[in-house]
Amino acid sequence: MATMRSPLPAAVPPAHAPLPLNWCSGYADLGPVFSVPVHPTPLRAPHWVACNDALRADLGWPGDVWDRPEVLAALAGNGVLPGSEPQATVYSGHQFGIWAGQLGDGRALSLGTLVTPLGVQELQLKGAGLTPYSRMGDGRAVLRSSIREYLCSEAMWGLGIPTTRALCVVGSPTPVRRETVETAAVVTRVAPSFVRFGHFEHFAQDDDREALQQLLAHLLQGHYPHLLELSEPERASAWLHDIGQRTAALMAQWQAVGFCHGVMNTDNMSALGLTLDYGPFQFMDGFDAHHICNHSDTQGRYAFARQPAVAHWNLQCLARALLVLLPGSQAAIDALDAFKVHFTQALTAQLHAKLGLDAVLAGDADLQQDLLQHLHRERVDWTVFWRRLSVAVRESAHLTHAFEPVQDLFVDRAPWQAWLDRYQQRLDEQGREAQARQTTGERMLRTNPKFVLRNHLAELAIREARAGRFQMVADLLAVLHQPFAEHSAHEDWAGLAPEWASSLHISCSS
């Protein structure tokens, strides 16, 4: 008779390895004048909406992180990551050109600063509940705005534009009232730092020189260590000059891709020159230099063409805040003047690259400005035009009628044809042989994206997510991470916006 054996015990799955959370100096080390500890407010029945594997891997986190209940809880605000000390920071600022006084992290919490393969990165929850700086708000974010920020942060990263990033979105059936009742969500944001112009304005308003010195030293220690070798006045002057150049370059990149921020208050301006706070943003469809994407911006302060001037005005506010640390007012004037020069140079370079031009020649500025006037007059789709132009330049090496798809975007053909003749002559100056055209066109295709996060695409993804279907969010993320690739399976996302897209209104609650 065979011997009966007891069944083997079920294999015990190995415990998850601890997350590589190497916390370093953060706001808590600066003291209570800068931030206060705040416990996030729990959400009911949290669930994953979107998980950014590319950023997760870049942070050095393991692939199973999304399977860990404790991670979901922590990034929903229902728990805390080991070693994290959530803080809400205080800042002030100018909103729509008017001093708004004390503001602060009203619905954001810094979980702390980590040492990662990307370098020092701050983790922040947006929508994690009330803080001492929530004022009349509820400290919450909604699914709609969280998906918009998640996708646009990553779209900008895919375009190579400096930006905060988004690691994930957690949803919940918890109701939140905006214009209507919506459901809550929390987005985990990642950036080297979330310090804003408004942080400096806050302490300058209180004439707190010591706090300004401490805040600047904290910023430089983490992100401009080479400036610490300078004397204190030289540090402030050098940083103001640097952030002016970074902001100028950022504005040129925004203008080149047709991006409208919508609410460029000083508290929404990054001390590292990043695109910060995605609310009523928009990538333009039909090009309108005076386009206002924010339904709340009734005066048009933040219209597309005014963005560089507003950035310069915001830098003036920052310079005034730093005056007590500067060697004199001339240092501030020099830094602000440098912004204007650098922006002009940066935008010229951006437009040259979009047109496939090499060296800057006499007449190039007129060529650029005349084209912008044609596009503005006919409200030609910004993204589609540049992509079709890139393809046409490449194909013109072999095809006689390569520019017809571009011409189809214009109603008044004569001015466009006159401009095209000038442009082709300019291209011929770079080389008449077919290989030169093809090479130029291929270079343009790596400069002019096929895909941007148009408002109607975000809206469709939000509608799907509200129905509990999150695949479009994931698919859009994959496309937006590689916006210059063809992605033939999603060709319809690269076409002209549907008529109903013009009825979408976005405001500060977006």
Buried (B, 14 or more C-beta within 10 A) or exposed (E): EEEEEEEEEEEEEEEEEEBEBEBEEBBBEBEEBBBBEBEBBBBEEBEBBBBBBBBBEBBBBBEEBBEEEBBBBBBBBBBBBEEBBBBBBBBBBBBBBEEBEBBBBBBBBBBBBBBBEBEBBBBBBBBBBBBEBBEEEBBBBBBBBBBBBBBBBBBBBBBEBBBBBBBBBBBBEBEBEBEEEBBBBBBBBBBBBBBBBBBBBBBBBEEBEEBBBBBBBBBBEBBBEEBEEBEBBBBBBBBBBBBBBBBBBBBBBBBBBBBBBBBBBBBBBBBBBBBBBBBBBBBBBBBBBEBBBBBBBEEEBBBBBBBBBBBBBBBBBBBBBBBBBBEEEEBBEBBBEBBBEBBBBBBBBBBBBBBBBEEEEEEBEEBBEBBBEBBBBBBBBBBBBBBBBBBBBBBBBEEEEBBEBBBEBBEEEEBBEEBBEBBEEBBEEBEEEEEBBBBBBBBBBEBBBBBBBBBBBBBBBBEBBBEEEBEBBBBBBBBBBEBBBEBEEBEEBBEEBEEEBEEBEBBBBB
